[in-house]
């Protein structure tokens, strides 16, 4: 998908594809906010408030209007919008011109029941807020139970209350009436269901097992728990009933147990992949250093670390280090990539947690936000270390000492550069 620059002068209008109750607002703040943050929810509510009660299309306004009312930069507004799109609350359309025009379609959040039974959202909420807060939230939405054993149901049915009667002529009209429209999660990944079904013996697998709802569940689970069709097929085999159909709740439990077993009993969460545009370097630098910088900025830390394993999934210990850097210290993805590359190269290809934490803590305190800043501080600290220890012969990342590139580049460095760039071209 081609990136489009967003400017303060760009126009937008809001279309309401749903209607929102007070409970919907509670769901947004109590259930969605712990996952995507407060700014996306504030943006959603502001867009919704621009619609009057009797009008489902807002007046045209500029994005500077959003910046002023939310008191944040346009880059953060764009990031908040992308999070709303990703989680299924917003669809965005653009008409390109000298001044671009955007249409923002607002969709309803899931009901509290749909949210707590969702294979991704429910798990991520639990992981983000912790067991105690999760139980408190659950209790808020829980319907109190009342013993009705001694009561008799005397509710009158519809046909006992009303009868049909010929009254007036009426012609059905196909009008676009407001409805409680909800978006399903949209994925770019193309899950290979043909491979999946070929891995499960036909004598135990019913063809009807892969219906629309089960496919949707499989895609959601494979995304959240990072499973390929091979692993998913193994888990489906032990989640089939005697009719060869998938027991959805059993599959959920088996997938969760499999993930926890391979990740030191931890559960998954969600990370926002996109780096904020203003943190990225400008295009056009085709030097060795510039090309490597683009790799750091355009690659997820998981994929970057996986490339260091020659395409094999990293160990659970290294994944925990990655989680600590991204979730606990909240370092930007490109900064984490630089840190990984630097530590592996300068520490005999080992990710030692204490060593990583020392460097990461220093970078966090210094406010390092971009890959370029991370590369510069790594070089500076390394030069300082070499001076203090009088060490001259050390293995360093190939992006160190850019000035030397003009003089000479060894065959080994050239091969390393090709390997690094090949992974992400």
DOKOL-459851 format. One record per residue (C-alpha): residue number from 1; residue in three letters; chain; y, x, z. Coordinates in steps of 0.2 Angstrom, whole numbers. Each point is the difference from the previous one (the first is absolute). Layout:
% DOKOL-459851
ATOM   k   r c north  east    up
ATOM NUM ALA A     Y     X     Z
...
This chain:
% DOKOL-459851
ATOM   k   r c north  east    up
ATOM   1 UNK A     0     0     0
ATOM   2 UNK A    17     8    -6
ATOM   3 UNK A    12     3    14
ATOM   4 UNK A    17    -9    -1
ATOM   5 UNK A    15     5     9
ATOM   6 UNK A     8   -13    11
ATOM   7 UNK A    19     0     1
ATOM   8 UNK A    12    -9    12
ATOM   9 UNK A     8    -9   -15
ATOM  10 UNK A   -17    -7    -6
ATOM  11 UNK A     0   -19     2
ATOM  12 UNK A   -14   -11     8
ATOM  13 UNK A    -5   -18     3
ATOM  14 UNK A   -12    -7    12
ATOM  15 UNK A   -13   -13    -5
ATOM  16 UNK A    -9   -10    13
ATOM  17 UNK A   -19    -2    -4
ATOM  18 UNK A    -4    -8    16
ATOM  19 UNK A     8    -8    16
ATOM  20 UNK A     0     8    17
ATOM  21 UNK A    -4    -8    17
ATOM  22 UNK A     5     7    17
ATOM  23 UNK A   -18     6     2
ATOM  24 UNK A     1    10   -16
ATOM  25 UNK A    15     9     7
ATOM  26 UNK A   -10     4    16
ATOM  27 UNK A   -15     6   -11
ATOM  28 UNK A    13    12    -9
ATOM  29 UNK A     7     7    16
ATOM  30 UNK A   -16     1    10
ATOM  31 UNK A   -13     4   -13
ATOM  32 UNK A     8     8   -15
ATOM  33 UNK A    13    10     8
ATOM  34 UNK A   -12    11    10
ATOM  35 UNK A    -7     5   -17
ATOM  36 UNK A    14     2   -12
ATOM  37 UNK A    15     2    13
ATOM  38 UNK A    16    -9     4
ATOM  39 UNK A    11     4   -15
ATOM  40 UNK A   -12    -9   -13
ATOM  41 UNK A    -1   -15    11
ATOM  42 UNK A    19     0     2
ATOM  43 UNK A     2     1   -19
ATOM  44 UNK A   -12   -14    -3
ATOM  45 UNK A     9   -11    13
ATOM  46 UNK A    17     4    -8
ATOM  47 UNK A    -6    -4   -17
ATOM  48 UNK A    -7   -17     6
ATOM  49 UNK A    16    -4     9
ATOM  50 UNK A    10     2   -16
ATOM  51 UNK A    -9   -16    -6
ATOM  52 UNK A     8   -16     7
ATOM  53 UNK A   -12   -14     6
ATOM  54 UNK A     2   -10   -16
ATOM  55 UNK A     1    15   -13
ATOM  56 UNK A   -15    10    -5
ATOM  57 UNK A    10    13   -10
ATOM  58 UNK A    13    11     8
ATOM  59 UNK A    17     4    -7
ATOM  60 UNK A     1    17    -9
ATOM  61 UNK A     5    15    11
ATOM  62 UNK A     0    19    -1
ATOM  63 UNK A   -11    12    10
ATOM  64 UNK A    16     6     8
ATOM  65 UNK A     0   -16     9
ATOM  66 UNK A   -17     4     7
ATOM  67 UNK A     5    17     5
ATOM  68 UNK A    16    -7     9
ATOM  69 UNK A   -10   -14    10
ATOM  70 UNK A   -15    11     5
ATOM  71 UNK A    11    15     3
ATOM  72 UNK A   -13    12    -8
ATOM  73 UNK A    -1    10   -16
ATOM  74 UNK A    -6    -6   -17
ATOM  75 UNK A   -15    12     1
ATOM  76 UNK A    -6    -8    16
ATOM  77 UNK A     3   -18    -7
ATOM  78 UNK A   -10     5   -15
ATOM  79 UNK A   -14     7    11
ATOM  80 UNK A     0   -16    10
ATOM  81 UNK A    -1   -11   -16
ATOM  82 UNK A   -15    10    -6
ATOM  83 UNK A    -9    -3    17
ATOM  84 UNK A     3   -19    -2
ATOM  85 UNK A    -7     1   -17
ATOM  86 UNK A   -15    10     5
ATOM  87 UNK A    -4   -12    15
ATOM  88 UNK A     1   -16   -11
ATOM  89 UNK A    17    -7     6
ATOM  90 UNK A    11     4   -15
ATOM  91 UNK A    -1     1   -19
ATOM  92 UNK A    13     9   -10
ATOM  93 UNK A     6    -2   -18
ATOM  94 UNK A    13    10    -9
ATOM  95 UNK A    11    -2   -16
ATOM  96 UNK A     6    17    -6
ATOM  97 UNK A    18     1    -6
ATOM  98 UNK A    16    10     4
ATOM  99 UNK A    -1    -8    17
ATOM 100 UNK A   -18    -5     4
ATOM 101 UNK A    -4   -17     6
ATOM 102 UNK A   -14    -3    13
ATOM 103 UNK A    -9   -16     5
ATOM 104 UNK A    -8     0    17
ATOM 105 UNK A   -14   -14     2
ATOM 106 UNK A    -4    -3    19
ATOM 107 UNK A   -17    -5     5
ATOM 108 UNK A    -7    -7    16
ATOM 109 UNK A    -8    11    13
ATOM 110 UNK A   -18    -4     4
ATOM 111 UNK A    -4   -13    14
ATOM 112 UNK A    -4     8    17
ATOM 113 UNK A   -19    -5    -4
ATOM 114 UNK A     0     8   -17
ATOM 115 UNK A     8    16     7
ATOM 116 UNK A   -12     2    14
ATOM 117 UNK A   -15    -3   -11
ATOM 118 UNK A     7    12   -14
ATOM 119 UNK A   -11    15    -2
ATOM 120 UNK A    15    12    -1
ATOM 121 UNK A    14    -7    10
ATOM 122 UNK A    -9    -5    15
ATOM 123 UNK A    -8    18     2
ATOM 124 UNK A    17     9    -3
ATOM 125 UNK A     9   -11    12
ATOM 126 UNK A   -13     4    13
ATOM 127 UNK A     1    19    -4
ATOM 128 UNK A    19     0     0
ATOM 129 UNK A     4   -10    16
ATOM 130 UNK A   -15     5    11
ATOM 131 UNK A   -13   -11     9
ATOM 132 UNK A    11    -7    14
ATOM 133 UNK A    15    -5   -12
ATOM 134 UNK A   -13    -7   -13
ATOM 135 UNK A    -8   -11    14
ATOM 136 UNK A    18    -6     5
ATOM 137 UNK A     4    -5   -18
ATOM 138 UNK A   -17    -9    -2
ATOM 139 UNK A     3   -10    16
ATOM 140 UNK A    17    -6    -7
ATOM 141 UNK A    -8    -8   -15
ATOM 142 UNK A   -16    -6     9
ATOM 143 UNK A    -2   -19     1
ATOM 144 UNK A    -4    -5    18
ATOM 145 UNK A   -17    -8     2
ATOM 146 UNK A    -2   -17     8
ATOM 147 UNK A   -17    -8     4
ATOM 148 UNK A    -1   -16   -10
ATOM 149 UNK A   -18    -5     5
ATOM 150 UNK A     5   -15    10
ATOM 151 UNK A    12    -6   -14
ATOM 152 UNK A    -4   -11   -15
ATOM 153 UNK A     7     3   -17
ATOM 154 UNK A     9   -16    -5
ATOM 155 UNK A    10     7   -15
ATOM 156 UNK A     2   -12   -14
ATOM 157 UNK A    -6     6   -17
ATOM 158 UNK A    12    -1   -15
ATOM 159 UNK A   -10   -15    -9
ATOM 160 UNK A     0   -10    16
ATOM 161 UNK A    19     2     2
ATOM 162 UNK A     6    -3   -18
ATOM 163 UNK A    -6    -9   -16
ATOM 164 UNK A     5     2   -18
ATOM 165 UNK A    12   -12    -8
ATOM 166 UNK A     7    -2   -17
ATOM 167 UNK A    19     3     1
ATOM 168 UNK A    10     9   -13
ATOM 169 UNK A    -2    10   -15
ATOM 170 UNK A    -1    18     3
ATOM 171 UNK A    -2    15   -12
ATOM 172 UNK A    -6    17     7
ATOM 173 UNK A    13    14    -3
ATOM 174 UNK A    -5    18    -1
ATOM 175 UNK A    15     7    10
ATOM 176 UNK A     1    17     9
ATOM 177 UNK A     1    -6    18
ATOM 178 UNK A     2    13    14
ATOM 179 UNK A   -16     5     8
ATOM 180 UNK A    -6    11    13
ATOM 181 UNK A    -4    14   -12
ATOM 182 UNK A    -9    16     6
ATOM 183 UNK A    -3    16    -9
ATOM 184 UNK A   -17     9     1
ATOM 185 UNK A     0    19     2
ATOM 186 UNK A     2     8   -17
ATOM 187 UNK A    -9    17    -4
ATOM 188 UNK A     1    12   -14
ATOM 189 UNK A   -17     7     4
ATOM 190 UNK A   -14    -6   -11
ATOM 191 UNK A   -15    -2    11
ATOM 192 UNK A   -16     3   -10
ATOM 193 UNK A   -10   -16     4
ATOM 194 UNK A   -13     4   -14
ATOM 195 UNK A    -4    16     8
ATOM 196 UNK A    -1    -9    17
ATOM 197 UNK A   -12   -13    -6
ATOM 198 UNK A   -11    13    -9
ATOM 199 UNK A    -3     9    16
ATOM 200 UNK A    -7   -15     9
ATOM 201 UNK A   -18    -5    -4
ATOM 202 UNK A    -1   -17   -10
ATOM 203 UNK A   -14    -7    11
ATOM 204 UNK A    11     0    15
ATOM 205 UNK A    17    -4    -8
ATOM 206 UNK A     6   -17    -6
ATOM 207 UNK A    11     0   -16
ATOM 208 UNK A    11   -13     9
ATOM 209 UNK A     3    12    14
ATOM 210 UNK A    15     8   -10
ATOM 211 UNK A    11   -15     0
ATOM 212 UNK A    19     0     0
ATOM 213 UNK A     2     0    19
ATOM 214 UNK A   -13    13     3
ATOM 215 UNK A     7    11   -13
ATOM 216 UNK A    17    -2     8
ATOM 217 UNK A    -8     5    17
ATOM 218 UNK A    -9    15    -7
ATOM 219 UNK A    17     7    -9
ATOM 220 UNK A     9    -3    17
ATOM 221 UNK A   -13     9    10
ATOM 222 UNK A    -2    14   -12
ATOM 223 UNK A    18     4     0
ATOM 224 UNK A     2    -1    19
ATOM 225 UNK A   -15    10     4
ATOM 226 UNK A     1    12   -16
ATOM 227 UNK A   -17    -5    -6
ATOM 228 UNK A    -7     3   -18
ATOM 229 UNK A   -12   -12    -9
ATOM 230 UNK A   -15    12     6
ATOM 231 UNK A     4    -2    18
ATOM 232 UNK A     5   -18    -1
ATOM 233 UNK A   -17    -4    -9
ATOM 234 UNK A   -10     8    15
ATOM 235 UNK A    10   -11    12
ATOM 236 UNK A    -2   -16   -10
ATOM 237 UNK A   -19     3     0
ATOM 238 UNK A    -1    -2    19
ATOM 239 UNK A    13   -14     0
ATOM 240 UNK A   -11   -12   -11
ATOM 241 UNK A    -8   -16     6
ATOM 242 UNK A   -17    -7    -5
ATOM 243 UNK A     8    -8   -16
ATOM 244 UNK A     7    16    -6
ATOM 245 UNK A    18    -5     4
ATOM 246 UNK A    13    11     9
ATOM 247 UNK A     2    -5    18
ATOM 248 UNK A    19     4     1
ATOM 249 UNK A     2     2    19
ATOM 250 UNK A   -15    11     0
ATOM 251 UNK A     7    11   -14
ATOM 252 UNK A    16     2     9
ATOM 253 UNK A    -9     6    16
ATOM 254 UNK A   -11    12    -9
ATOM 255 UNK A    15     7   -10
ATOM 256 UNK A    10     2    16
ATOM 257 UNK A   -15     9     9
ATOM 258 UNK A    -3    11   -15
ATOM 259 UNK A    18     6     0
ATOM 260 UNK A     1     2    19
ATOM 261 UNK A   -16    11     0
ATOM 262 UNK A     8    11   -13
ATOM 263 UNK A    17     1     8
ATOM 264 UNK A    -3     4    18
ATOM 265 UNK A     0   -19     5
ATOM 266 UNK A    18    -2    -7
ATOM 267 UNK A     6   -15   -10
ATOM 268 UNK A    10     0   -16
ATOM 269 UNK A    19    -4    -2
ATOM 270 UNK A    12     0   -14
ATOM 271 UNK A    12    13    -6
ATOM 272 UNK A    15    -3   -12
ATOM 273 UNK A    -4    11   -15
ATOM 274 UNK A    17     1    -9
ATOM 275 UNK A    12    13     4
ATOM 276 UNK A    18    -6     2
ATOM 277 UNK A     8     4   -17
ATOM 278 UNK A    15    10     8
ATOM 279 UNK A   -12    12     8
ATOM 280 UNK A    -8     5   -16
ATOM 281 UNK A     7    15   -11
ATOM 282 UNK A     8    -4   -17
ATOM 283 UNK A   -10     1   -16
ATOM 284 UNK A     1    15   -12
ATOM 285 UNK A    -5    15    10
ATOM 286 UNK A   -15     7    -9
ATOM 287 UNK A    -1    16     9
ATOM 288 UNK A   -16     4    10
ATOM 289 UNK A     8    -5    16
ATOM 290 UNK A     7   -16    -8
ATOM 291 UNK A   -16    -6    -7
ATOM 292 UNK A    -9     3    17
ATOM 293 UNK A    14    -9     9
ATOM 294 UNK A    -3   -15   -11
ATOM 295 UNK A   -19     0     5
ATOM 296 UNK A     5     0    18
ATOM 297 UNK A    12   -15    -3
ATOM 298 UNK A   -11   -10   -11
ATOM 299 UNK A   -17     2     9
ATOM 300 UNK A    -7    -9    15
ATOM 301 UNK A    -5    12    15
ATOM 302 UNK A   -18    -7    -1
ATOM 303 UNK A    -1     4   -19
ATOM 304 UNK A     8    17     3
ATOM 305 UNK A   -12     4    14
ATOM 306 UNK A   -15    -6   -10
ATOM 307 UNK A     5    11   -14
ATOM 308 UNK A    -1    15    12
ATOM 309 UNK A   -18    -6     2
ATOM 310 UNK A    -3     1   -18
ATOM 311 UNK A     0   -19    -2
ATOM 312 UNK A   -12    -3    15
ATOM 313 UNK A     6   -12    15
ATOM 314 UNK A     8    11    14
ATOM 315 UNK A    -9     1    17
ATOM 316 UNK A     4   -12    13
ATOM 317 UNK A     8    14    10
ATOM 318 UNK A    12     4   -14
ATOM 319 UNK A     4   -19    -3
ATOM 320 UNK A     4    -1    19
ATOM 321 UNK A    13    14    -2
ATOM 322 UNK A     7    -9   -16
ATOM 323 UNK A     1   -16    10
ATOM 324 UNK A     9     9    15
ATOM 325 UNK A    13     7   -13
ATOM 326 UNK A     4   -16    -9
ATOM 327 UNK A    -2   -13    14
ATOM 328 UNK A     4     9    17
ATOM 329 UNK A    13    12    -6
ATOM 330 UNK A     6   -11   -15
ATOM 331 UNK A     2    15   -12
ATOM 332 UNK A     4    -5   -18
ATOM 333 UNK A   -15     1   -12
ATOM 334 UNK A     7    15   -10
ATOM 335 UNK A     4    10    16
ATOM 336 UNK A   -18    -3     5
ATOM 337 UNK A    -6     7   -16
ATOM 338 UNK A    10    16     1
ATOM 339 UNK A    -6     2    18
ATOM 340 UNK A   -18    -2    -5
ATOM 341 UNK A     2    13   -15
ATOM 342 UNK A     9    12    11
ATOM 343 UNK A   -12    -1    15
ATOM 344 UNK A   -16     2   -11
ATOM 345 UNK A     7    15   -10
ATOM 346 UNK A     7     9    16
ATOM 347 UNK A   -15    -4    12
ATOM 348 UNK A   -15     5   -10
ATOM 349 UNK A    -3   -17    -8
ATOM 350 UNK A    -1    -9    17
ATOM 351 UNK A     9   -15     7
ATOM 352 UNK A     1     5    18
ATOM 353 UNK A     7   -15    10
ATOM 354 UNK A    10    10    12
ATOM 355 UNK A     8    11   -14
ATOM 356 UNK A     4   -15   -10
ATOM 357 UNK A     8    -9    15
ATOM 358 UNK A    11    15     4
ATOM 359 UNK A     7     1   -17
ATOM 360 UNK A     1   -19    -2
ATOM 361 UNK A     9    -2    17
ATOM 362 UNK A    13    13    -5
ATOM 363 UNK A     3    -8   -17
ATOM 364 UNK A     2   -17     8
ATOM 365 UNK A    13     7    13
ATOM 366 UNK A    10     8   -14
ATOM 367 UNK A     0   -17   -10
ATOM 368 UNK A    -9     6   -15
ATOM 369 UNK A    -1   -14   -12
ATOM 370 UNK A    -4     7   -18
ATOM 371 UNK A   -12    11    -8
ATOM 372 UNK A    13    12    -5
ATOM 373 UNK A     6     2    18
ATOM 374 UNK A   -18     2     6
ATOM 375 UNK A    -3    14   -13
ATOM 376 UNK A    17     9     5
ATOM 377 UNK A    -4    -1    19
ATOM 378 UNK A   -18     6    -3
ATOM 379 UNK A     6    15   -10
ATOM 380 UNK A    14     4    13
ATOM 381 UNK A   -12    -1    15
ATOM 382 UNK A   -13    10   -10
ATOM 383 UNK A    12    14    -4
ATOM 384 UNK A     5     0    19
ATOM 385 UNK A   -18     2     5
ATOM 386 UNK A    -3    14   -12
ATOM 387 UNK A    15    10     6
ATOM 388 UNK A    -5    -2    18
ATOM 389 UNK A   -18     5    -3
ATOM 390 UNK A     3    13   -13
ATOM 391 UNK A   -13    -9   -11
ATOM 392 UNK A     2     2   -19
ATOM 393 UNK A   -17    -4    -7
ATOM 394 UNK A    -2   -19     3
ATOM 395 UNK A    -6   -14   -10
ATOM 396 UNK A    14   -13    -3
ATOM 397 UNK A     2   -15   -10
ATOM 398 UNK A     4     3   -19
ATOM 399 UNK A    16    -9     2
ATOM 400 UNK A     7    14    11
ATOM 401 UNK A    13    12    -7
ATOM 402 UNK A     6    -9   -15
ATOM 403 UNK A    10    16    -6
ATOM 404 UNK A   -16    10    -2
ATOM 405 UNK A    -6   -12   -13
ATOM 406 UNK A    11     7   -13
ATOM 407 UNK A    -7    18     3
ATOM 408 UNK A   -19    -3     1
ATOM 409 UNK A   -13   -14     3
ATOM 410 UNK A   -18     6     3
ATOM 411 UNK A   -14    -8    -9
ATOM 412 UNK A    -6    -7    17
ATOM 413 UNK A    16    -8     3
ATOM 414 UNK A     1    -7   -18
ATOM 415 UNK A   -18    -7     2
ATOM 416 UNK A     5    -8    17
ATOM 417 UNK A    16    -8    -7
ATOM 418 UNK A   -11    -7   -14
ATOM 419 UNK A   -12    -7    12
ATOM 420 UNK A    13    -8    11
ATOM 421 UNK A     9    -8   -14
ATOM 422 UNK A   -16    -5    -9
ATOM 423 UNK A    -5   -12    14
ATOM 424 UNK A    16   -10    -1
ATOM 425 UNK A     5     0   -19
